[in-house]
Amino acid sequence: QVQLVESGGGLVQPGGSLRLSCAASTIVFSLYNTGWYRQAAGKQRELVAAITSGGSTNYANSVKGRFTISRDNAKNTVYLQMNSLKPEDTAVYYCNLGRGSFSAWGQGTQVTVSS
């Protein structure tokens, strides 16, 4: 069973930065596509950024130019560097790992952007 453990969330002022990490327990991490999703209070979960097993990336329009997704296959870890944070980025952020019909989720980490 694959387990995903997220870290790096917290409270930050507008304009600040955070780096989220998601460590996976699988030893074949390099074969999986990964992504970060977020869910704000009262809203549906939405894709923030994704990176395929081959390294191709995709971003939501709302975070393009501010967020960067990356992965370190040697550490079984995917990262989300978030810069120029805005109050509307406040949400619970979830890591996802997927391949074919398989999909696994982390427990989520809270990101709050507020002065």
C-alpha positions in Angstrom: 0.0 0.0 0.0 1.4 3.4 -1.0 1.6 6.0 1.7 2.1 9.7 1.0 3.2 12.1 3.7 2.9 15.8 3.1 4.8 18.6 5.0 5.6 22.3 4.7 2.2 23.9 5.1 1.6 26.8 7.5 0.7 30.4 7.9 2.4 33.0 5.6 1.8 36.6 4.8 0.7 37.7 1.3 3.7 37.8 -1.0 5.5 35.2 1.0 6.7 31.7 0.0 6.3 28.2 1.2 7.6 24.9 -0.1 5.5 21.8 0.2 7.0 18.3 0.2 5.3 14.9 -0.4 7.2 11.7 0.4 6.0 8.4 -1.0 6.6 5.0 0.4 6.7 3.2 -3.0 10.1 2.1 -4.3 9.0 2.6 -8.0 8.1 6.3 -7.5 9.8 7.2 -10.8 7.0 5.3 -12.7 4.2 7.4 -11.3 2.7 10.7 -12.3 2.3 13.1 -9.4 0.4 16.2 -8.6 -0.7 18.7 -6.1 -4.4 19.6 -5.6 -6.0 22.0 -3.2 -9.4 22.4 -1.6 -10.6 25.7 -0.2 -13.4 25.9 2.3 -16.7 25.4 0.6 -15.1 24.7 -2.8 -14.3 21.6 -4.9 -10.8 20.1 -5.0 -8.9 21.5 -7.9 -5.6 20.6 -9.7 -2.8 23.1 -8.8 0.2 21.5 -10.6 1.2 18.1 -12.0 4.4 16.4 -13.2 4.5 13.2 -15.1 6.9 10.3 -14.7 8.7 11.8 -17.7 9.0 15.2 -16.2 6.4 17.2 -18.1 4.6 19.8 -16.0 1.1 21.3 -16.1 -0.2 24.2 -14.0 -3.5 25.8 -13.2 -3.8 29.3 -14.8 -4.2 30.8 -11.3 -0.7 29.7 -10.2 1.3 29.9 -13.4 4.5 32.0 -12.9 4.2 31.7 -9.1 4.3 28.0 -8.3 6.8 25.4 -9.4 6.4 21.6 -9.2 9.4 19.3 -9.1 10.3 15.8 -8.2 13.3 13.9 -6.8 12.9 10.3 -7.8 15.9 9.3 -5.7 14.1 10.6 -2.6 10.6 9.5 -3.7 9.5 13.0 -3.2 7.5 15.7 -5.1 7.7 19.3 -4.2 5.6 22.4 -4.7 7.5 25.7 -4.4 4.9 28.5 -3.9 6.0 32.1 -4.3 4.1 35.4 -4.3 1.3 33.8 -2.3 -2.1 35.4 -2.2 -5.0 35.1 0.2 -6.9 33.1 -2.4 -4.2 30.4 -2.3 -5.5 29.5 1.2 -6.6 25.9 1.1 -5.7 22.4 2.2 -3.2 21.1 -0.3 -3.1 17.4 -1.2 -0.5 15.3 -2.9 -1.6 12.7 -5.5 0.3 9.8 -7.0 -1.2 7.9 -9.9 -0.5 5.4 -12.7 -3.2 3.8 -14.8 -6.3 3.1 -12.7 -4.3 3.5 -9.5 -4.5 6.7 -7.4 -3.3 7.5 -3.9 -3.8 10.7 -1.8 -1.9 12.2 1.1 -3.7 13.5 4.2 -3.4 17.1 3.2 -1.5 20.1 4.6 -3.1 23.4 5.4 -1.8 26.6 3.8 -3.1 29.9 5.1 -2.1 33.2 3.5 -3.1 36.1 5.7 -1.7 39.2 7.2 
